Amino acid sequence: MTAADGILLVILLSLTAYLVLGGADFGGGIWDLVARGRTAAAQRTLISRSIGPVWEANHVWLILALVATFSGFPQVYELIGRGLAVPVACALIGIVLRGAAYVYRSYGDGAAGPDHLWGRVFAAASTITPYMLGVTAGGLATGRLDAGAALLTDPFAALSGGLAVVATAFLAAVYLCHDAAASAPDLVGIFRRRALGGAALAGTLALALIPLLPSTLDSRLDRAAPFIALSAAAGIATLVLLWHSTFRIARGTAALAVAAILWGWAAAQYPALIIGHLTVTSAAAPAATVRATFGVLVAGLVLLGPAVVVLFRVFGRSQEPATR
């Protein structure tokens, strides 16, 4: 494995962490948007308590992926900035608005109300951001860097965005089942039904994407097959675990089911970074820069990994269920 491949692996690991951790935070915002009925306030309280302590920290994984791309593959960073400016800008605006709205809503009057201005902004941004990130991934897979805003209506990119939204909502629902079991047992059934529905919808969208795969990816689908099988198996295991209320293990299998989708896409696209434009070899920075960047990234992960584990253990301890 070359140093450039090592940087690419760090990027993939960072995106995986952002998907299964930060993605669940976005999913929590989606469920905040649809919370209605007599338990709506309790749902929002649970969501806020679940994402509140660590939601800022999860963005470190996206920052790490961006820094690794900029340093190791500057041409990729440039082409994404120019060719995918619309979805990337929308995603970044959504991240900023979501963070600001969460803080303003938390400390403002009427924070729990469904019609509170900042509550609506928080929920809407939580939906728009993963959609735009999914559209961006669709652009990388198709190589449509000259499509501009038209990429938003491209069937493959649009379904990729939809799958990103549903996957984050599914993750959040599974995680919230675990948290509800500890502090709000009457909400477990609500989020379990949402997790089951999210799993079914995610599987449907994934199947709908297959006929729309670009020919360059379709010819490499055999590389992704093991990850597709892993995602399906983990998804089925999650459904069984949810049915039996084994929520702690279900969190891991749900994260694996979603992460395997990302891994399958990466395996099918490799060695291309942007289909039809750049590969790992052609886009890599000078050799000395690549080696130095890889060394710094590995050292950063050695420091960052344990810190994040401690953070989650400290803030997650109070929400551990008593029996599972």
Sequence and secondary structure as in RCSB ss.txt:
>XXXX:A:sequence
MTAADGILLVILLSLTAYLVLGGADFGGGIWDLVARGRTAAAQRTLISRSIGPVWEANHVWLILALVATFSGFPQ
VYELIGRGLAVPVACALIGIVLRGAAYVYRSYGDGAAGPDHLWGRVFAAASTITPYMLGVTAGGLATGRLDAGAA
LLTDPFAALSGGLAVVATAFLAAVYLCHDAAASAPDLVGIFRRRALGGAALAGTLALALIPLLPSTLDSRLDRAA
PFIALSAAAGIATLVLLWHSTFRIARGTAALAVAAILWGWAAAQYPALIIGHLTVTSAAAPAATVRATFGVLVAG
LVLLGPAVVVLFRVFGRSQEPATR
>XXXX:A:secstr
  HHHHHHHHHHHHHHHIIIIIHHHHHHHHHHHH  STTHHHHHHHHHHHHTTTTTTTHHHHHHHHHHHHHH HH
HHHHHHHHTHHHHHHHHHHHHHHHHHHHHHHHSTTTT TT HHHHHHHHHHHHHHHHHHHHHHHHHHT TT GGG
GGG HHHHHHHHHHHHHHHHHHHHHHHHHHHHH GGGHHHHHHHHHHHHHHHHHHHHHHGGG  HHHHTTHHHHH
HHHHHHHHHHHHHHHHHHTT HHHHHHHHHHHHHHHHHHHHHHHTTEEETTTEEHHHH   HHHHHHHHHHHHHH
HHHHHHHHHHHHHHHHGGG  S  
